[in-house]
Structure formats: C-alpha cells, structure tokens
Amino acid sequence: MSGVNKVTLIGHLGKDPEIKYVSENNPVANFSLATSENYKDKNGEWQTITEWHNIIAWRHLAERAEKYLKKGKQVYIEGKIRSRSYDDKDGVKRYITEIVAENLMLLGKREDGSDEGSEGGGYSKPASSGNYNGQPKMQTPSEPVGSMPIDDDLPF
C-alpha cells in the first residue's frame, strides 16, 4: 500500500509571489503563507501560534498566483510536502521543507468589495473529478469558508 502526502492550508500571504522560469515556458512561483491558531493557555489567556510555510506553484498555477495573489491575501492551498537539501554560498548543506501547490483558491473580499470567487474574476471553475487532467487548478470557492470554532477545553 502506498502512502498519502496531502496538505490543506488556509492562511495569509507573507509576500507577493516571486516568479522565475526554469525553462522558456515553465514558470515557478515561490511565496510564504502564514497559518495561525488560537488557544487558551493554563491561565485562561489567549495565545496565538503562527506557522510559516514555503509554497511552490508550477506552470499554469504559477501564472495564476502571479496575477491574483498579493501580500496579505487569504488563500486556500492544497498540495504535498517536499523536503530537499541544497548547499548555501558557504558550502554548508541546508534543508528546506516546502508545500508544492496542486490547488489554490482565493478567499475573502476583493478591493471592490465583492467575493473573490464571484463571476468575472478570471478564476477557473472547480473541475469535476472525472475531468481532472493532472494539471494544478485554481478554483473559486463553492461555499464560504468560515473559522473553525475553538475548543476551550484543551487537554494541556
């Protein structure tokens, strides 16, 4: 049996996507995404934990990220975890964990006040599972995504 490598994130962009081309027609977008969770500590005080994720988007999804994503925007991302190593400029081996985006969806409001997923925004519609062609896709939300209720009775 093979394993499952699936990540789902909702967060805010920490910077505008950086686009590079690894070949003439093969763009790749890199950006950071912050996810936060709140909880009450032992003293009843609210605490926030923020995690930063390195996101990589390829090809058509990279082009969409460049066009629509901006620092601070809320986004939903599905993808898989990839870890790799590289040698820095001093020859020291460094390790990095990234999320390779396979699906990306803008959330929240546009500057004009309309929903990000409304018609005319240049976003592709969700593909039906029978028509998926293996390409990463950018979807419009089919229903609003709300905040998860926070459990006040944490075991720690």
Secondary structure, 3 states (H helix, E strand, C coil): CCCCCCEEEEEEECCCCEEEEEECCEEEEEEEEEEEEEEECCCCCEEEEEEEEEEEEEHHHHHHHHHHCCCCCEEEEEEEEEEEEEECCCCCEEEEEEEEEEEEEECCECCCCCECCCCCCCCCCCCCHHHCCCCCEEECCCCCCCCCCCCCCCCC
